[in-house]
Amino acid sequence: MATAAKTRLSVERIKPEIGARVLNSKADLLSGAFTGELRELLEQHGVIVFPKIDFTDDEQVAFTKTLGTFAPEISDTGDGDKVHKITIDEAVNPSSAIYLKGSLYWHIDGTMNQVPILASLLSCKVPSPKGTGNTGFANTYAAYEALPAEKKAEYAGYRVRHGAWATLFYWSPEPDQELLERMQGIGDVEIPLVWNHRSGRKSLVIGNTAHTITGKSHFDSARILNEMRVWATQEQFTYSHEWSVGDLVVWDNTGTMHRAEAYDPTCGRMMHRTKLEGEEPFE
């Protein structure tokens, strides 16, 4: 008796060190049949692009749940099973747009959390004008693995202070004192520069929340942390996604930095985000 052929995951690699496109249909993805393959793809490539998949909000939430445990936003009430609207237009998003200005610079989400989120899923509802508003990604697994042996040895013992307040100085060098103290109230933590994952792999934990290496002067901390950012954001480790309406992009937050590339805050750019709960602490 003839049986239907099993649908396969259709994948195109974007770059050798980062990025893959998945070309399957909505129905394929919402079935949950590819959970294991997609999670493995995410760890290996850092970023998965689903071009013009055009999920509704409910479909995005449902797809997120096929990949792991849905992570509600801190501000959500009730069951939290909804998307979070991302814009830096203060007229549209007055409560959090100011905090999102730091997202225009390289960062990893949740560096102040003991267990950071596993991944973020971002869908495009309204893109910015062509040539602006891309989202950049940098694979910090690949960046670590390509380090010379002497640098791996040097960085192995470093611990770094991270705080959301440090991002403020990227876009406001002379900030309002009340805003600085409010952002400092979010917290400041010490975590390893090199994350030793349960998988046996290692990644760099850097970005604009990193401000001081424990035991180092501010002068030396700035030099080393900047050196790491420059290294990790080289062409071979990075991918810049130009958005089209309906695109969905998922990135591995445990080993991928990201940033929104510059655009006019009033242009209407709108993204909808969902997240996956983290599964391992910084170690």
MARNU-771972 format. One record per residue: x negated, y, z of N, C-alpha, C in turn; residue in one letter. Coordinates in steps of 0.02 Angstrom, whole numbers, plus 50000, padded with zeros to 5 digits. Example, Ala and Ser with C-alpha at 12.3 -4.5 7.8 and 13.67 -1.06 7.14 Angstrom:
// MARNU-771972
neast|nnorth|nup|caeast|canorth|caup|ceast|cnorth|cup|r
49340|49716|50390|49385|49775|50390|49340|49835|50390|A;
49358|49888|50354|49316|49947|50357|49355|50002|50394|S;
***
This chain:
// MARNU-771972
neast|nnorth|nup|caeast|canorth|caup|ceast|cnorth|cup|r
49957|49940|50000|50000|50000|50000|49956|50062|50000|M;
49969|50109|49956|49929|50169|49950|49939|50214|50011|A;
49886|50246|50034|49890|50294|50089|49865|50361|50065|T;
49892|50414|50096|49872|50482|50077|49799|50494|50097|A;
49762|50527|50054|49693|50544|50070|49690|50595|50126|A;
49644|50586|50172|49637|50633|50228|49609|50699|50203|K;
49640|50754|50224|49616|50820|50205|49548|50832|50238|T;
49502|50859|50201|49435|50874|50227|49428|50948|50241|R;
49383|50964|50286|49367|51034|50299|49326|51060|50241|L;
49349|51115|50211|49315|51145|50153|49272|51203|50177|S;
49206|51195|50171|49160|51243|50201|49110|51268|50150|V;
49096|51334|50152|49042|51364|50113|48995|51399|50162|E;
48931|51386|50156|48883|51421|50199|48872|51492|50172|R;
48869|51541|50217|48858|51610|50197|48783|51625|50192|I;
48746|51611|50245|48673|51619|50246|48643|51560|50283|K;
48580|51544|50272|48551|51486|50305|48555|51488|50381|P;
48546|51547|50412|48543|51552|50484|48607|51576|50517|E;
48655|51599|50478|48716|51625|50508|48773|51626|50457|I;
48832|51606|50481|48893|51616|50442|48914|51558|50399|G;
48980|51544|50400|49011|51495|50356|49082|51517|50341|A;
49106|51501|50282|49176|51513|50264|49214|51447|50264|R;
49275|51450|50290|49319|51391|50288|49378|51410|50243|V;
49393|51366|50195|49440|51382|50142|49505|51342|50146|L;
49516|51307|50201|49577|51267|50208|49639|51311|50217|N;
49697|51280|50209|49760|51316|50213|49780|51329|50286|S;
49829|51372|50295|49858|51384|50361|49881|51319|50394|K;
49918|51280|50356|49945|51218|50383|49890|51172|50407|A;
49836|51166|50368|49779|51125|50388|49752|51149|50455|D;
49742|51214|50461|49709|51242|50520|49754|51238|50582|L;
49819|51251|50573|49865|51249|50629|49879|51179|50653|L;
49862|51129|50613|49874|51060|50633|49830|51038|50691|S;
49774|51072|50701|49727|51051|50752|49683|50993|50733|G;
49688|50970|50671|49651|50911|50649|49575|50924|50644|A;
49555|50987|50640|49485|51003|50630|49451|51032|50692|F;
49481|51025|50750|49455|51057|50810|49381|51041|50821|T;
49364|50977|50821|49294|50958|50834|49247|50985|50782|G;
49265|50979|50718|49223|51003|50664|49213|51079|50666|E;
49267|51115|50682|49263|51187|50684|49219|51211|50742|L;
49225|51178|50799|49184|51197|50856|49110|51183|50843|R;
49096|51128|50811|49026|51113|50793|49000|51163|50742|E;
49042|51180|50694|49023|51229|50643|49009|51297|50676|L;
49050|51315|50725|49042|51378|50760|48976|51382|50797|L;
48958|51329|50832|48895|51329|50868|48836|51331|50820|E;
48840|51295|50765|48784|51291|50719|48775|51356|50679|Q;
48829|51389|50661|48825|51446|50615|48842|51513|50649|H;
48869|51511|50710|48882|51573|50747|48945|51608|50728|G;
48962|51609|50663|49019|51647|50637|49055|51604|50585|V;
49122|51601|50591|49162|51568|50539|49212|51619|50512|I;
49214|51625|50446|49260|51670|50412|49316|51630|50379|V;
49377|51651|50390|49436|51621|50358|49465|51675|50312|F;
49443|51679|50249|49462|51735|50206|49538|51738|50193|P;
49567|51795|50205|49637|51810|50190|49685|51754|50211|K;
49672|51725|50269|49716|51672|50294|49783|51701|50316|I;
49783|51765|50334|49845|51802|50347|49889|51770|50400|D;
49859|51755|50457|49898|51730|50514|49943|51785|50541|F;
50004|51767|50561|50044|51811|50603|50013|51810|50673|T;
50036|51855|50716|50010|51855|50785|50023|51787|50819|D;
50082|51761|50811|50098|51697|50842|50055|51641|50814|D;
50041|51643|50749|49999|51591|50719|49926|51598|50744|E;
49904|51660|50753|49836|51669|50779|49830|51641|50850|Q;
49880|51655|50891|49880|51627|50959|49880|51551|50956|V;
49922|51523|50913|49927|51450|50908|49861|51420|50883|A;
49829|51452|50834|49766|51426|50809|49712|51431|50862|F;
49711|51485|50900|49663|51493|50954|49668|51434|51003|T;
49729|51414|51018|49740|51361|51067|49718|51292|51040|K;
49713|51286|50974|49687|51222|50947|49613|51214|50960|T;
49578|51270|50973|49505|51268|50980|49481|51264|51052|L;
49524|51277|51100|49505|51277|51170|49558|51308|51213|G;
49538|51333|51271|49586|51364|51317|49593|51438|51302|T;
49655|51459|51289|49670|51529|51273|49652|51574|51332|F;
49616|51629|51319|49596|51675|51371|49635|51740|51365|A;
49681|51754|51411|49719|51817|51408|49674|51876|51424|P;
49694|51935|51401|49658|51996|51418|49669|52012|51492|E;
49621|52046|51522|49626|52064|51593|49688|52105|51606|I;
49706|52148|51558|49763|52193|51568|49830|52160|51555|S;
49830|52098|51529|49893|52066|51512|49932|52047|51574|D;
49998|52049|51567|50043|52025|51619|50083|51967|51592|T;
50117|51931|51636|50156|51874|51613|50110|51818|51592|G;
50130|51781|51539|50090|51722|51519|50028|51741|51479|D;
50025|51804|51455|49966|51828|51420|49955|51799|51351|G;
50002|51761|51326|49994|51728|51260|50010|51778|51204|D;
49966|51825|51195|49977|51875|51143|49910|51902|51119|K;
49911|51935|51063|49850|51964|51036|49836|52030|51071|V;
49774|52053|51065|49754|52117|51092|49736|52162|51034|H;
49766|52222|51030|49754|52267|50974|49690|52307|50986|K;
49646|52305|50936|49580|52336|50942|49575|52396|50895|I;
49567|52455|50925|49556|52516|50887|49519|52565|50932|T;
49477|52608|50903|49444|52660|50942|49478|52728|50932|I;
49537|52727|50902|49576|52788|50894|49611|52803|50960|D;
49590|52855|50995|49618|52871|51061|49691|52891|51057|E;
49714|52914|50999|49784|52932|50992|49828|52869|50992|A;
49800|52813|50970|49837|52750|50967|49825|52708|51029|V;
49765|52709|51056|49745|52666|51111|49712|52708|51166|N;
49750|52752|51199|49720|52800|51246|49689|52768|51308|P;
49713|52709|51327|49688|52679|51390|49620|52646|51384|S;
49605|52617|51325|49542|52580|51320|49498|52599|51261|S;
49520|52644|51219|49480|52663|51160|49412|52689|51180|A;
49409|52725|51236|49346|52755|51257|49295|52701|51275|I;
49318|52645|51304|49273|52591|51321|49248|52555|51258|Y;
49290|52554|51206|49273|52519|51145|49222|52555|51103|L;
49207|52618|51120|49156|52653|51081|49088|52619|51086|K;
49076|52585|51142|49014|52546|51149|49010|52488|51101|G;
49068|52468|51073|49068|52412|51027|49036|52428|50960|S;
49018|52491|50949|48984|52511|50888|48909|52495|50890|L;
48888|52464|50945|48817|52447|50953|48813|52373|50973|Y;
48757|52341|50957|48750|52269|50967|48763|52250|51040|W;
48804|52198|51049|48820|52176|51117|48847|52104|51116|H;
48850|52075|51175|48883|52011|51188|48938|52025|51239|I;
48997|51999|51227|49053|52012|51273|49045|51974|51338|D;
49064|52008|51393|49069|51973|51457|49004|51959|51492|G;
48952|52001|51480|48889|51988|51514|48894|52001|51589|T;
48947|52035|51612|48956|52046|51684|48997|51990|51716|M;
49019|51942|51676|49058|51886|51702|49014|51826|51716|N;
49028|51789|51769|48990|51730|51784|48994|51679|51727|Q;
49055|51673|51699|49066|51629|51642|49094|51672|51585|V;
49053|51690|51536|49077|51732|51481|49123|51692|51435|P;
49163|51728|51396|49208|51694|51350|49168|51652|51300|I;
49200|51598|51276|49168|51554|51228|49166|51586|51159|L;
49222|51615|51138|49226|51642|51070|49281|51694|51066|A;
49276|51737|51015|49328|51785|50999|49353|51771|50928|S;
49417|51784|50917|49448|51777|50851|49477|51845|50833|L;
49455|51874|50778|49475|51941|50759|49507|51939|50690|L;
49568|51965|50684|49602|51967|50619|49613|52039|50598|S;
49609|52050|50533|49614|52117|50506|49686|52132|50484|C;
49715|52183|50514|49781|52206|50494|49777|52268|50449|K;
49732|52314|50468|49719|52374|50427|49644|52385|50425|V;
49612|52377|50367|49540|52390|50363|49526|52464|50358|P;
49464|52483|50373|49443|52552|50360|49425|52559|50286|S;
49415|52620|50262|49397|52628|50191|49336|52586|50173|P;
49336|52562|50111|49282|52519|50087|49214|52552|50100|K;
49167|52510|50123|49100|52535|50137|49090|52556|50209|G;
49143|52554|50250|49138|52572|50321|49175|52519|50361|T;
49160|52517|50426|49199|52476|50471|49188|52401|50466|G;
49134|52380|50433|49117|52309|50435|49104|52287|50507|N;
49104|52223|50520|49082|52197|50585|49018|52158|50573|T;
48966|52176|50610|48902|52143|50603|48894|52089|50657|G;
48859|52035|50640|48847|51980|50686|48773|51962|50683|F;
48745|51940|50740|48675|51919|50744|48671|51855|50784|A;
48640|51804|50755|48636|51738|50786|48577|51736|50835|N;
48591|51737|50900|48537|51738|50949|48512|51669|50967|T;
48547|51616|50945|48517|51548|50947|48460|51546|50896|Y;
48475|51564|50834|48424|51561|50781|48367|51608|50796|A;
48381|51667|50824|48329|51715|50840|48282|51687|50893|A;
48310|51653|50944|48267|51622|50994|48224|51567|50963|Y;
48256|51524|50924|48221|51466|50897|48163|51487|50851|E;
48167|51546|50821|48115|51570|50775|48059|51607|50810|A;
48066|51618|50876|48014|51654|50913|47948|51615|50913|L;
47892|51650|50911|47828|51616|50921|47825|51584|50991|P;
47787|51531|50998|47784|51494|51062|47764|51539|51120|A;
47718|51586|51108|47695|51629|51163|47750|51676|51187|E;
47794|51697|51141|47850|51739|51161|47902|51699|51200|K;
47915|51637|51179|47961|51595|51217|47936|51586|51288|K;
47871|51575|51295|47843|51566|51362|47849|51630|51403|A;
47837|51688|51372|47841|51751|51407|47912|51765|51431|E;
47961|51755|51387|48029|51773|51403|48065|51723|51448|Y;
48037|51663|51455|48071|51610|51491|48090|51629|51562|A;
48046|51667|51596|48059|51683|51666|48094|51750|51678|G;
48108|51788|51624|48137|51855|51634|48211|51851|51653|Y;
48229|51893|51700|48299|51903|51718|48315|51976|51706|R;
48376|51989|51682|48393|52056|51657|48456|52081|51692|V;
48455|52145|51709|48515|52178|51737|48560|52200|51679|R;
48624|52185|51685|48674|52205|51635|48730|52244|51669|H;
48753|52296|51636|48810|52334|51660|48846|52368|51603|G;
48912|52369|51605|48951|52403|51553|48933|52477|51550|A;
48914|52505|51607|48898|52576|51609|48839|52594|51563|W;
48793|52547|51552|48735|52561|51510|48755|52576|51438|A;
48813|52549|51416|48835|52561|51347|48856|52634|51337|T;
48874|52667|51391|48898|52736|51385|48845|52781|51355|L;
48782|52770|51371|48729|52815|51348|48713|52806|51274|F;
48738|52754|51243|48729|52745|51171|48768|52797|51131|Y;
48828|52814|51155|48870|52860|51118|48882|52926|51154|W;
48860|52932|51217|48868|52993|51255|48807|53004|51299|S;
48752|53031|51272|48690|53037|51311|48696|53079|51374|P;
48745|53124|51377|48756|53165|51436|48829|53157|51459|E;
48845|53098|51487|48916|53082|51501|48945|53121|51560|P;
49010|53122|51560|49047|53149|51617|49034|53105|51678|D;
49022|53135|51735|49005|53096|51795|49060|53049|51817|Q;
49122|53073|51813|49178|53031|51833|49183|52969|51789|E;
49171|52977|51724|49173|52920|51678|49116|52871|51693|L;
49056|52898|51705|48999|52855|51722|49014|52813|51784|L;
49039|52845|51836|49053|52808|51898|49109|52758|51889|E;
49158|52775|51847|49212|52728|51834|49185|52666|51798|R;
49141|52676|51750|49112|52620|51713|49064|52580|51757|M;
49027|52614|51801|48984|52578|51847|49025|52535|51895|Q;
49087|52555|51908|49131|52517|51951|49149|52449|51922|G;
49139|52440|51857|49153|52375|51825|49104|52322|51850|I;
49043|52345|51868|48995|52298|51895|48927|52300|51862|G;
48878|52268|51894|48810|52264|51870|48782|52198|51895|D;
48756|52157|51851|48736|52089|51870|48666|52073|51843|V;
48636|52021|51871|48572|51996|51847|48581|51927|51817|E;
48560|51918|51755|48567|51854|51721|48503|51839|51682|I;
48492|51777|51659|48431|51762|51622|48429|51795|51554|P;
48369|51812|51531|48360|51835|51462|48371|51778|51414|L;
48349|51718|51433|48356|51658|51392|48408|51612|51425|V;
48462|51599|51390|48517|51557|51415|48502|51485|51397|W;
48493|51442|51447|48482|51371|51437|48550|51335|51436|N;
48573|51318|51377|48640|51290|51369|48641|51215|51386|H;
48700|51192|51404|48709|51121|51420|48695|51077|51360|R;
48702|51105|51300|48688|51068|51239|48614|51053|51230|S;
48572|51089|51269|48500|51084|51261|48470|51141|51220|G;
48513|51179|51186|48489|51236|51147|48481|51297|51192|R;
48447|51348|51166|48436|51409|51203|48454|51469|51158|K;
48479|51522|51190|48495|51583|51154|48473|51643|51195|S;
48465|51699|51161|48447|51762|51194|48510|51798|51217|L;
48509|51824|51278|48564|51864|51305|48540|51936|51309|V;
48555|51975|51257|48532|52044|51252|48590|52088|51230|I;
48575|52149|51209|48628|52194|51186|48632|52256|51228|G;
48682|52297|51215|48683|52364|51245|48705|52366|51318|N;
48725|52309|51346|48737|52308|51419|48673|52295|51458|T;
48620|52272|51425|48556|52257|51458|48517|52322|51469|A;
48496|52334|51531|48461|52397|51544|48395|52390|51581|H;
48384|52337|51620|48323|52331|51659|48304|52258|51666|T;
48240|52243|51657|48213|52176|51672|48189|52177|51744|I;
48214|52130|51784|48196|52127|51854|48120|52122|51862|T;
48093|52167|51904|48021|52166|51916|47981|52207|51866|G;
48013|52235|51816|47979|52276|51766|48000|52349|51774|K;
47956|52394|51755|47972|52465|51756|48024|52480|51702|S;
48056|52537|51708|48103|52559|51657|48068|52564|51589|H;
48006|52588|51590|47965|52596|51529|47956|52528|51495|F;
47933|52478|51533|47921|52412|51504|47985|52376|51486|D;
48037|52385|51528|48101|52354|51513|48128|52377|51446|S;
48125|52443|51435|48151|52471|51372|48112|52444|51313|A;
48047|52438|51319|48005|52412|51264|48023|52340|51248|R;
48028|52298|51299|48041|52226|51287|48111|52215|51261|I;
48161|52247|51291|48230|52237|51270|48241|52264|51199|L;
48209|52319|51183|48215|52345|51115|48180|52298|51065|N;
48123|52271|51085|48088|52223|51042|48132|52163|51027|E;
48169|52139|51077|48213|52082|51068|48271|52099|51021|M;
48300|52158|51029|48354|52178|50985|48330|52183|50913|R;
48273|52215|50902|48245|52222|50835|48233|52152|50805|V;
48205|52107|50844|48191|52039|50820|48256|52003|50801|W;
48305|52005|50846|48367|51966|50836|48412|51993|50782|A;
48401|52056|50762|48445|52086|50711|48410|52093|50644|T;
48359|52052|50633|48328|52049|50567|48377|52020|50517|Q;
48363|52032|50453|48408|52012|50399|48426|51938|50401|E;
48378|51895|50415|48392|51823|50411|48438|51798|50467|Q;
48444|51837|50521|48486|51815|50577|48554|51850|50578|F;
48567|51896|50530|48627|51937|50534|48672|51929|50473|T;
48735|51945|50486|48786|51944|50433|48834|52002|50446|Y;
48849|52040|50394|48896|52096|50399|48959|52079|50359|S;
49015|52076|50395|49078|52056|50361|49118|52118|50341|H;
49131|52122|50275|49174|52175|50249|49246|52150|50249|E;
49288|52185|50286|49356|52160|50299|49404|52171|50242|W;
49446|52122|50231|49506|52127|50189|49566|52110|50233|S;
49624|52138|50215|49684|52123|50253|49696|52047|50255|V;
49708|52020|50314|49722|51949|50322|49662|51907|50340|G;
49602|51934|50336|49543|51896|50356|49546|51880|50431|D;
49521|51822|50449|49510|51803|50518|49437|51783|50525|L;
49404|51810|50576|49334|51792|50589|49329|51768|50662|V;
49295|51712|50672|49283|51684|50738|49208|51684|50750|V;
49186|51708|50809|49115|51704|50824|49103|51673|50892|W;
49047|51639|50896|49025|51605|50957|48993|51657|51003|D;
49029|51676|51055|49005|51728|51100|48947|51706|51144|N;
48933|51641|51146|48878|51617|51187|48810|51623|51152|T;
48811|51638|51088|48748|51643|51052|48751|51689|50992|G;
48796|51739|50996|48804|51786|50940|48817|51856|50967|T;
48775|51903|50949|48792|51974|50961|48836|51998|50904|M;
48873|52052|50918|48913|52082|50865|48918|52157|50876|H;
48941|52192|50825|48954|52264|50830|49001|52284|50774|R;
49042|52334|50786|49080|52366|50733|49035|52418|50701|A;
49032|52418|50635|48991|52467|50600|49032|52532|50590|E;
48997|52588|50587|49028|52654|50593|49087|52664|50544|A;
49139|52695|50570|49197|52714|50530|49233|52772|50564|Y;
49277|52804|50528|49316|52860|50555|49369|52833|50603|D;
49367|52852|50667|49415|52825|50715|49488|52839|50698|P;
49500|52890|50657|49569|52908|50640|49593|52876|50575|T;
49554|52830|50546|49571|52803|50480|49626|52750|50482|C;
49645|52728|50543|49698|52678|50549|49673|52606|50556|G;
49608|52595|50555|49580|52527|50561|49610|52493|50622|R;
49637|52432|50611|49670|52395|50665|49653|52321|50660|M;
49627|52294|50714|49612|52223|50719|49653|52193|50777|M;
49670|52130|50770|49704|52094|50824|49657|52039|50849|H;
49647|52037|50915|49598|51991|50944|49631|51941|50991|R;
49606|51879|50988|49619|51829|51039|49552|51800|51060|T;
49551|51764|51117|49487|51740|51144|49496|51670|51172|K;
49439|51636|51179|49437|51570|51211|49400|51574|51277|L;
49428|51544|51328|49397|51542|51394|49327|51513|51389|E;
49281|51541|51429|49213|51513|51432|49212|51444|51464|G;
49159|51408|51449|49153|51340|51474|49088|51326|51511|E;
49042|51376|51512|48980|51366|51550|48953|51434|51573|E;
48924|51436|51633|48896|51499|51659|48827|51513|51628|P;
48804|51575|51637|48736|51592|51618|48688|51553|51662|F;
48642|51517|51632|48592|51479|51671|48524|51484|51637|E;
***
